[in-house]
C-alpha cells in the first residue's frame, strides 16, 4: 500500500462506525503526547460527534461505550495498536482502557483518518455523510433493535430476580433459560420469531439455529459461558456455525449473543472483533454481554 493511501477496511467503514473509530483514535493520539502507554476513558464525557450519542440516557451511554470498546478491538485487529487492557472503575462509565501501541504507527494512522474525515465532511460529500449517519434502512433498524435487546439483556435478568415478596421468577442459569428470555424480548418488536430452525447440511452435518426472524432475514445464535465452555470453545463453535449459516437462504445477517454473566471471557472485545464482519456472503455481528464495564 502506498504511503498515505487509505486502507480498504477504513474505506468500508460506514459513517457511524468511521466516527467511532476516529473518536477512539483522537483520544489515543492526544494521550500519547503525555505518556507512552495512553489511558483513555471508555465513556468519554466530552462527546466529539453527536451522532455517536445523540441524547443522554442509560441506553445511549451503554451504546456509546460499546461502540468505543468494539472500535478499540478493531484497531487491535488491524494492527494499529498492539493491545488494550480494561481498567475497571467504580462505575462502568468510569472505567478506562490502557493502550499498548507504537506512537509513530498511531501517528501515521491518524494522518490517514484526518484526511479521510476531511474528505467525508467536505461540501461535495456532505449529503452522502448525512445519509450514512442519519438515515437507516429498515434492515439496519431491525439489526439495531436486536442489538439493543442484547445489550440490555443482563439488566433484564437482574431485574427479574427482584420480585415482590421474593416470589418465584425465571433464574437464568443455563442456555435454555437464556433462549426463553431472549425469545420473549424479541416478541416486543418482531411478530415472527421462529425457534430451532434446521439449517442446510454443511460438511455432512446439519445444525439448528436458536432463532430465525424470517421476514427480516436475521438469524440469532445464543451461547452461554460455563465451566469448560470459555472463549476458545465458543469461538470454535461460532466459526463452524458461521460457515453453516452462510448456506441458509433465509440468513442475510447472523447476530450472535454470548451471555457471560461470570465474566469468563477475559477479552470480549477481541472475540467480538475477530468473529464479526462479512463472512461467506452474510453479515456477522458478535456481542459478549454483559461487558466487564
C-alpha positions in Angstrom: 0.0 0.0 0.0 1.4 3.4 -1.0 2.2 5.9 1.8 -0.9 7.9 2.6 -3.3 5.6 0.8 -6.5 4.8 2.7 -6.7 1.1 3.6 -9.7 -0.8 2.3 -11.0 -1.5 5.8 -11.2 2.2 6.5 -12.9 2.9 3.2 -15.6 0.3 4.0 -16.5 1.8 7.4 -19.9 3.4 7.2 -20.5 6.9 8.7 -21.3 6.0 12.3 -18.6 3.2 12.5 -16.0 5.5 11.0 -16.7 8.2 13.5 -16.5 5.7 16.4 -13.0 4.5 15.3 -11.9 8.1 14.7 -13.3 9.1 18.1 -11.1 6.5 19.9 -8.1 7.3 17.7 -8.3 11.0 18.6 -8.2 10.1 22.3 -5.2 7.8 21.9 -3.3 10.4 19.9 -4.0 13.1 22.5 -2.8 10.9 25.4 0.3 9.8 23.5 1.5 13.4 23.8 1.8 12.8 27.6 2.6 9.1 28.1 3.9 6.1 26.2 1.0 3.9 27.3 -2.0 6.1 27.0 -5.1 5.5 29.1 -8.4 6.6 27.6 -11.9 6.7 29.2 -14.3 4.0 28.0 -17.1 6.7 28.3 -15.8 10.0 27.0 -17.8 12.7 28.8 -17.0 15.2 26.0 -18.7 13.6 23.1 -16.9 14.8 19.9 -19.5 13.5 17.4 -23.2 13.9 18.4 -24.1 11.0 16.0 -22.4 8.6 18.4 -24.6 9.7 21.3 -27.5 11.9 20.1 -29.1 12.1 23.5 -28.2 11.3 27.1 -29.6 8.3 28.9 -28.6 4.9 30.2 -29.1 3.0 26.9 -27.3 5.7 24.9 -24.3 5.8 27.3 -24.0 2.0 27.2 -24.3 2.0 23.4 -21.6 4.7 23.2 -19.3 2.6 25.4 -20.0 -0.5 23.4 -19.1 1.3 20.1 -15.8 2.6 21.7 -15.0 -0.9 23.0 -15.5 -2.5 19.6 -13.6 0.3 17.9 -10.6 -0.3 20.1 -10.9 -4.1 19.4 -10.9 -3.3 15.7 -7.8 -1.1 16.0 -6.0 -4.0 17.6 -7.3 -6.4 14.9 -6.0 -4.1 12.2 -2.6 -3.7 13.9 -3.0 0.0 14.7 -2.5 -0.8 18.4 -0.7 -3.8 19.9 -3.1 -4.4 22.8 -5.5 -2.9 25.2 -6.4 -3.6 28.8 -9.7 -2.9 30.7 -9.2 -0.9 33.9 -12.4 -1.3 36.0 -13.7 1.9 37.7 -16.2 2.4 40.5 -18.9 2.6 37.8 -18.9 1.1 34.3 -18.9 4.6 32.9 -15.8 5.5 34.9 -13.7 2.6 33.5 -10.7 3.1 31.3 -8.7 1.4 28.6 -4.9 1.1 28.8 -3.5 1.1 25.3 -0.3 -0.5 24.2 0.9 0.9 20.8 3.7 2.3 18.7 3.4 6.1 18.7 4.7 6.5 15.2 2.3 3.9 13.9 -0.7 5.7 15.6 0.5 9.0 14.2 0.6 7.6 10.6 -2.8 6.0 11.1 -4.4 9.2 12.4 -3.0 11.2 9.5 -4.9 8.9 7.2 -8.0 9.2 9.4 -7.8 13.0 9.4 -7.6 13.2 5.6 -10.5 10.7 5.3 -12.6 12.7 7.8 -11.9 15.9 5.9 -12.9 14.2 2.6 -16.1 12.8 4.0 -17.2 16.1 5.6 -16.3 18.3 2.6 -19.1 20.2 0.9 -19.5 17.8 -2.1 -19.8 14.8 0.3 -21.9 16.4 3.0 -25.2 14.9 1.7 -23.7 11.4 1.5 -22.2 11.6 5.0 -25.6 12.6 6.4 -27.2 9.8 4.6 -24.7 7.3 6.1 -25.0 8.6 9.6 -28.6 9.7 10.0 -30.7 7.5 7.6 -31.0 3.8 8.3 -32.8 1.3 6.1 -35.5 -0.9 7.6 -33.0 -3.8 7.7 -30.5 -1.6 9.6 -33.2 -0.6 12.1 -34.1 -4.2 12.7 -30.4 -5.0 13.4 -30.3 -2.1 15.8 -33.3 -3.4 17.7 -31.8 -6.8 18.1 -28.5 -5.3 19.2 -30.2 -3.1 21.8 -32.1 -6.1 23.2 -28.9 -8.0 23.6 -27.0 -5.0 25.2 -29.8 -4.7 27.8 -30.3 -8.4 28.3 -28.3 -8.7 31.5 -30.1 -5.7 33.1 -33.4 -7.5 32.5 -32.0 -10.7 34.1 -31.1 -8.7 37.2 -34.5 -7.0 37.4 -36.3 -10.4 37.2 -34.5 -11.5 40.3 -36.0 -8.6 42.3 -39.6 -9.8 42.8 -42.1 -8.6 45.4 -42.2 -10.8 48.5 -39.4 -12.9 46.9 -41.9 -14.5 44.5 -40.6 -17.2 42.2 -39.1 -16.0 38.9 -37.0 -17.1 35.9 -33.5 -17.6 37.1 -31.2 -17.5 34.0 -28.9 -20.4 34.9 -28.3 -22.1 31.6 -28.5 -21.7 27.8 -32.2 -22.8 27.7 -33.1 -20.0 30.1 -31.2 -17.5 28.0 -33.2 -18.6 24.9 -36.5 -18.4 26.7 -36.0 -14.9 28.0 -34.5 -13.7 24.7 -37.4 -15.1 22.8 -39.9 -13.1 25.0 -37.9 -9.9 24.5 -37.7 -10.4 20.7 -41.5 -10.6 20.6 -41.6 -7.0 21.8 -40.5 -5.9 18.4 -40.9 -8.8 15.9 -44.1 -10.7 15.0 -42.5 -13.8 13.5 -39.8 -15.3 15.8 -39.1 -18.9 14.8 -37.1 -21.1 17.2 -34.9 -24.1 16.3 -35.0 -23.9 12.5 -32.9 -26.5 10.8 -30.0 -25.2 8.6 -29.0 -26.8 5.4 -26.4 -29.6 5.6 -22.8 -28.5 5.9 -19.8 -30.9 5.7 -22.2 -33.8 6.1 -23.9 -32.4 9.2 -26.9 -30.2 9.9 -27.3 -27.7 12.6 -30.1 -25.8 14.3 -30.3 -22.0 14.8 -31.7 -20.6 18.0 -34.0 -18.1 16.4 -34.9 -17.0 12.9 -36.6 -13.7 12.1 -38.0 -14.9 8.8 -39.3 -11.6 7.5 -36.1 -9.7 8.4 -33.7 -12.5 7.2 -31.9 -12.4 10.6 -30.6 -15.4 12.4 -29.8 -15.1 16.1 -27.4 -17.6 17.7 -27.2 -17.8 21.6 -24.3 -19.1 23.6 -23.8 -19.1 27.4 -20.4 -19.5 29.0 -19.9 -22.1 31.7 -17.2 -24.2 33.2 -15.4 -25.9 30.2 -17.1 -23.5 27.7 -15.0 -20.4 27.6 -13.7 -18.1 24.9 -11.8 -20.7 22.9 -14.6 -23.3 22.9 -17.3 -20.8 22.0 -15.1 -19.2 19.3 -14.5 -22.6 17.7 -18.3 -23.3 17.8 -19.2 -19.9 16.2 -16.6 -20.3 13.4 -18.3 -23.6 12.4 -21.8 -22.0 12.9 -20.9 -19.1 10.7 -19.8 -21.4 7.9 -23.1 -23.4 8.2 -25.4 -20.3 8.2 -23.8 -19.0 5.0 -25.7 -21.7 3.2 -29.1 -20.7 4.7 -31.1 -18.7 2.1 -33.1 -17.1 4.9 -30.0 -15.7 6.6 -28.8 -12.2 5.5 -27.4 -11.4 8.8 -26.2 -13.6 11.7 -26.2 -12.0 15.2 -24.5 -14.0 17.9 -25.0 -13.2 21.6 -22.6 -14.7 24.1 -24.0 -14.4 27.5 -21.2 -14.2 30.0 -22.5 -13.2 33.5 -19.5 -14.6 35.3 -17.0 -12.7 33.0 -15.2 -15.9 32.0 -14.2 -14.3 28.7 -11.2 -12.1 29.6 -11.0 -10.2 26.3 -14.6 -9.8 25.0 -13.5 -7.1 22.6 -11.1 -9.4 21.0 -13.6 -12.2 20.3 -16.1 -9.7 19.0 -13.6 -8.1 16.6 -12.2 -11.5 15.5 -15.6 -13.0 14.6 -17.6 -10.0 13.4 -17.6 -8.9 9.8 -18.7 -10.1 6.4 -18.3 -13.9 6.1 -19.5 -16.2 3.3 -21.9 -13.6 2.0 -23.6 -12.8 5.3 -23.0 -10.1 7.8 -21.9 -11.4 11.2 -22.1 -9.5 14.4 -21.0 -11.0 17.8 -21.8 -9.4 21.1 -20.5 -10.5 24.6 -22.9 -9.4 27.3 -22.5 -8.2 29.9 -19.3 -6.4 29.2 -16.8 -6.1 32.0 -17.6 -2.4 32.2 
